[in-house]
């Protein structure tokens, strides 16, 4: 009965939004932008403090006495190799986003850093640090905590892989059932909107890539056609199951992404890229505490914080339920310490290197090369990556490879998102029925189409953060339930190495 309630209530919320966007896209776009901006500006302190607390919490879990607890029975071991596990983390978490913003964000901040003159060496350093704040420890700590809680209650406590499971027994009384249903519904809504916004941005980038490679017109019809092909691909993938479809696509993606990064690293300004990586890592680590609590109230840049830092943090919260459930699904058998290292530290280090290669090379073009890239990015952020390739040899081949990579990343994200939505609305079934996947896969496509009709990246970003605002309250309750459960764990021995 509970799963039916979650399914029906979530549909009742998501379907009208999709129809609203299809029939009145401008009105929906204005409402979504207004709602999210009001919440981010009005409660900026809360969002930054909350997300920074997740970084601290993850560090305590990894380094403290709970780190040896295994996500499963004490004698369980991981189902996937470490390489495949890491590959699936990236593909499901932020693969397409790294491609979309890899050049665009550092170059944008370089041209217009908060509180500084743009286009200077100091602006370049600030741009790289800000970018890594948005894509580093905070992002992956949010994912990690969401995933860790679900994995713990599912594989160690034998519960269902649902958003509501950590809340069981926390409220008590007659109100508990309503709270549990509400938690699952908010999780579903956050996933649907977060996924739709991200897929819309990806479709816009693919459209820009096709315009660059094949001179395809950048019309709304082309964007919708891309979405139709994407829908067919991710439905085929999700219906084949996570072990086959997701694992294969994720491994292909990692090989392509690494090959592209190595090519830019070798044919581009190699020394500058490595210097940028080391410099950025040092600046990021040394400033992480200040950056984690900085909102620019004295400079009058609260709206900048809202449109960049807070939008990202809430975006990661929006993806938290789906990426969290998905990461939990593939992380059985790992210890909490191993989990935190794999889910938080490794992706953060890779992200720093990724932005040093693409963003660093983009800034090099502006500082020491022919320039002109920041103007291209400002004109159309979706074209940033393909405009960047124009400064390197084999630009056409790079653009084709990037298109393939973006498309596969979008398929893997939509695949895992559809899988998680189906699982969340079928009472946590680890192998949800095909009918559920078809319903949610179709609804995500409809809301993505509605977002595309706005023709704006800003609306897509706002849509991606829409569901996270109410979900943050649920996440706080999950943390309380998790701490209560950990209090009953014996921590005087290495639980990952001994059997109780």
N, C-alpha and C positions, 0 to 999 in steps of 0.2 A: 504493500500500500504506500509506503514512504517513497519508493522509487517512482511509482506512478504520479504521486503528488509533485515530486521534483521535476519530472519530465513535463507535466502539464503546466505547472506554474512558470517554468523557464521558457517554454514555448509561448505562453501568454504574454511574456515580457518581450521576447526577442522578435517574434513575428510582426507585431505592430511597428516596431522600430524599422524593420526591414521594408515593410510596405510604405511607411512614412518616407524613407529615403528614396524609394523607387518613384513615388508619385509627387513628392515635394522635396527634392534634394537640397535646394537652397535654404529652405526653412529648417530642415533637419541640421544642415551644416552650421547655420547660425546658432541654433539652440545648443548643439553639442559643444561648439567652441565657447559659447558664453558660460555654460555650466561648468566645464572643466577649468576654464580660466579663473572663474570666481572662486572655486574651491582651492586652487593652487595658490593664488595670490592671498586669499584670506586666511589660509591655514598653512602657509609655507613653513613656518617653524616646526609644525607637527610632522609634516612629511619628511623633512630632512632629519629631524631627531629620530623618528621611527626607523628610517632606513639605515641610519648610521648605527643604531642600536643593534641591528641584525649583524653588522660586521663584527661588533664586539662580542655578541652572543656566539657567533660561529667560532671565533677564536677561543673563547672559554671552553666550548664543547670539544674542540679539537685538541687543545693543549691540556685540558683538565683530566680528572680521573674517569670521566665518562668516555673518553676517546677510544678505549679498548672494547667498548660494547659493540657487538656485531649486529647488523641489521638482519636478523634471522636467528635461528638456533645457533648455539655456540660452535657446532661443527659444520655449519653451512659454509659454502664457498661460492664465489661469484659465478653467475651463469654466462657472462660474456668476458672475453679477453679485455685486458686494460686498454689496448689500442681501439678495439671496436666500441668499448664503453665511452672513451673520450670522444670518438668520432660522433657517436649518437648524441652526446651532450651538446656539441656544437651545432649539429644539424637541427636538433629540436629546439635549442635555446636561442641562438641569435645569428645563425649563419648568414641569412639573407641581409640582416641588418649591418653586419660587418662590411658586406660588399656595397650596400647602399651608402653608408656613411664613412667608409674607409678613407676616401679622399675628401668628400664633401664637408665633413664636420671640422677637421683640423684647418682646412683652407678657409672656411667660413669664420672661425674664431680668430684666425690669423689676420683676416681683413678687418674684423670688428670685434676685438676682445673687450670684455667688460671692464670699463674704467680706465682703458689704456688707448694710446694711439695705435692704430692698425698698421700693418705692413713693416714692422720693425723686428729686429732679432728678439727683443723681449716679448713682443706679441707672439712670435713663433713658439717660444718656450711655454708661454701661458696657454696657447692654443693646444699644445700637445698634452699638457697636464690636465686641462679641463676635459679634454676628450677621454683621457684615461680614467678620470673621476667618474665619467658617465658610463663607461664600459668595463670598469675593473671590479674591484673588490665589492663595491656596493651592489652592483647588478648580480654578481654570482653568489653573494651572501644571501640575497633575497631568494634567489632560486634554490640555493642550498638548504636554507632553513625550511622553506615550503616542502621541498622534497624529503628532507631528513625526517620531518615529523610524520609524514604519510608513510614513508618506508619503515620507520620504527613501529608504528602502530599496526601496520599490515603484516610485516614479516617477523617481528619479534613478539608482538602481542596477539597475533592471529586475528586482527580486525579486518574490516573491509577497507579497500583503498579509496576512501571517500573523504571529502573535506570535513564532514561532520564527525568522523570517528574519534578524533582527539577530544571532542566536546562531550562525549557520552559520559554521563555521571557528573559533569561539571556544574550543570544548572540544577538538575533534580526537579521533582514535582511535575505538575501537569504541563508546565510551560516548556519542558525539555523537548518534547517531540516537535513543537513548532520551531524552536531554535535550531534543531538539527536539520529540519527541512529547509529553513531559511538559509542556513549556512551553505548547504549543497546548492541551493538555487543561486545564491550570490556567486558561488564558485563557477557555476555554469555560465552565468551572465558575463562574468569577468573574462572567461576563456573565449566566449563567442565574440565579444566586442574587441578584445585584444588581438585575436587572430584575424578578424576581418580588417582591422586597421592596418595591420602589418602586411597582409596579403595585398591590400590596395596599393601600398607604397611599392611593394615588389612588382606588381603588375605595371605600375607607372614607369619603373626603372627598366623593365623588359621592353616596354614600348619605346623608351628612349634609345635602348640598345638596338632595336630593330630599325629605328630611324637612322642611326649612325651607320649600321652595317648594310642595310638593304634599302635605305631611303624610304622606309614605310612612313606614311603620314601619321603624325601624333594626334589622332582623333580619339574621341570617346568610344567610337565603334571598335577601333583597334584594341583599346584597353579591355573592352568587354569580351572581344574574341580571345584575347590572351587568357582572360579569366576562365572562359569556357574550356579551353585546352587544359589549363591548370586543374580545373575541377575534374575533368575526365582522368587526368594522370593521378591525382592524389586519391581519388576514389578507388582506382585499380590497385594502387599501392596499399591503402589501408585495408582493403578486403583480402589481401594476401597474408596479412598478419605481421606483427612487429619483427619476429625472428627472421623472416624472409625479406619482405619489402624494405623495411626501415634500415635494417643492418646493411643490406647491399647498397642502397642509395647513399647512406651515410659514409660508408667506406669509399665509394666513388668520389663523393664530395670532398673528403679530406685530401685525397690524392690530387684532385684538380686544384683545390685551394692552395695547397703547399707548392705545387708546380708553378702556379701563377705568381705566388709571393716570391719564390726563389728566382724566377725570371726577372721580375722588377728589381729585386735585390742585386742581381748580378749585372744586368745591362744598365741599370740606373746609377745614381750616385752612391756606390756601395759604401765607401768610407763614411759619407755623410749620414747614411741610413743607420749604420751601426753606432756612430757617435750620437745620433738623435735618440736611439733606443736606450743607450746607457744613460745619457743626460736626462731623458724623460723618466726613466725608472728611478733615478736618484731624486729628482725633483718631486715625483709623485709620492715616494716613500717618506721623504722628509716633510712634506706638506700635508700628508693624509689627514692628520688630526684637524688642522685648520680648515682644510677643504671640506671636511665632513660636517662642519657646523657653520659654514659661511653663507650668508644670504644677501649681502650687499645692501643692508638697510640704510647706511649712512651715505652711500653713493646714489641713492634713489634708483637702484637697478633691480627692484623687486620683481618687476615684470620680466626682466631678462632671466632671472633665476627661475621664474615660473615657466617660461617658454622653453628653457633648455634643461637645467639640472633637475628641477622638480618633475617636468614632463617625462624625462627619462626614468627617474626613480619610480614614479607611479606606473609608467609603462612596464617596468620589470615586475611591479606588484600585480599588474593585470595579467601578465604571462605566468606569474607565480603558480596559480592553481594547475594550469595545464602542463607547464614545464616541470613543476614539482611532482605531479602524479606520474608523468612520463619518466622522469629521472628515477623516481622511487621504483617504478616498474622494472627498470633495468639495473638496479643497484643492490638487489638482494645478495646477502652474503658478505658484504664489505663492512669493515669496522667504521665507527663514526669518524675516527681520525683519518683513515684512508679515504672515506667519503668526502670529508671537507677538503683534503688536499687535492683530490681529483676533480671535485665539482667547483671549487673556489680558486685555489692557487694556480693550478695548471691553465685553466681558461684565461685567468687574469694575465698571466705572463704571456700567453699566446696573443691576447688582444693588444698588449703593449707593443709586442713585436710587429703585429699586423699594422697598427696605426703608424708605427715608426717607418715601415716600408712604404705604405701607400700615402699616408698623410705627410710623412717626412719628405718623401720624394716630391709630393705636390707643393709643399712649402719651398723646397729647393728650386723648383721651377720659378716660383715667384721671387725669391731672394737673389738667386744667382743665374737663373736661366732666362728664357725669352719672356716669361711672365704671361699675363692674360688669363690664367686659369681661374683666379678668384672672380673675375667678371663673368666667366662662363658659368661658374657654380652659382653665383648670385642670380643669374638669369633663369636657370632651370636646374635645381638641385638634383633632379632625376638623371640628368645627363653628365653629372660630375665624373663618374668613373670612365665613361667612354671618351669624354673630352680629355681626360688625363692620359689615356692610352695614346692619344694623338701625338704626344711628345716622345714616344718610344718607338723603336723598330717593331715590325710585325704587329702594328696597331690593329689591323683587321682581324688577324688570328686571335689576338688577345680579347677583342670584343666578342668574337664568336665563343671563345672559351668562357668568358664571363657570363654571357647569356645562358649557356648551358649550366653553369654553376649556380647562377641566381635561380633559374627555373627549378633545378633539382632541390636547392635549399628550400624554395617555396613549397615544393611537393612534400618534402620531409616534414616541414613545420605543419602544413595542413594535414598531413597523414597522422602525425602524432597528436595534433589537436583534435581531430575527428575521433580518433581512438579514445582519447581521454574523455571527451564529451559523452561518448557512448557508454563508457565505463561508469561515469558519474551519474548517469540517468538510468542505469540498469542495476542499481543497488550494488555497485562495485564489482561487477563481474570482470575477471581478468581477461576473459575472451568474450566480449560483448557481441550480440547477434548482428548480422549484416544489416537488418532493417534499421537498427538504431544508428549505425554508421551512415546509412543513406540519408536518413532524416537530418542528422546534424551536419553532415557534409554539404547537403543541399542548402540548409539554412545559412551556414557560414558563407556560402557562395552568393546567396541573395543579398546578405548584409554587406558583403564586399562590393557587390555591384552597386548597391545604394551609395556606398562611400565613394566609389569611382565616379559616380555621376556628379559629385561636387567638384571634380577635377582639381582638387587641392591637396598637397602633401600635408598642410597644416591640419586640415579636417581629418585626414587619415591618422595623423598622430593623436589628435584629440579623441577620435573614436577608439584608438588602441588603449587609451587611459581611462575611458568612461567607466568601465565595470570595476576598476580597481578601487575607486573611491569608497564605495560601501564595503568592498571585500576586506579592506584593511582592518575593520573591526573584528571580522571573523578570524583573521590571522593572529590578532592579539589573543583571542580566546584559545586558539590552537597552541600558542606558546605556553599559556598557563597550564593547559591540560598536559602538555609534553613535560614540563617541569615537574608537575605532580607525579607523573609516571616514572620519571628518572629518579625521583626521591626514593622509590622502592627498589632500585637496582643496586645490588652489591658491587662496589667498585674497588675492593681491596685486592683484586687479582686481574690478570689479563684475560678478560672474558673472550677475546678473540682466539686464545690459544688453548684454553682449557674447557672441558665439558663439565657442566654442573652435575 
